[in-house]
Amino acid sequence: MLHTESVDSSTFTLLQTLMADPLLDGFFLVDGTNIALRIGHRKRNSLDLFSDTPFDTTPTKAAHSKKYNETLVRKGLCSFQDIEYEEPLMMYGSKYSWTHVEKRLVAMLLEPERVFHS
């Protein structure tokens, strides 16, 4: 069940519009708003969409600049294709490998109802 009370109705409507957009196939909601919609722990109104596959920002930017606020589209659309997963990851003063993080994320996806602790 989504906790739609965690976001403004206009934000939720925009999310539904974006997720129905064919240019955003393969994108999914991440960050605090995703968590808020799932567990309803606080109010959020930002939309961070992520894709794990490379994409060309040019057609997406052109199409969305016509539909939405051009400044927001220009500032918000970016592509990171240079992430090196073999590099060690430093978090909270401890060293983690991307392999460890990936295994943990896969486990979280397979068990969405489980509460994970560090």
Secondary structure by P-SEA (a helix, b strand, c coil): ccccccccaaaaaaaaaaaacccccccccccaaaaaaacccccccbbbbbbcccccaaaaaaaaaacccaaaaaacbbbbcccccccccccccccccaaaaaaaaaaaaacccccccc
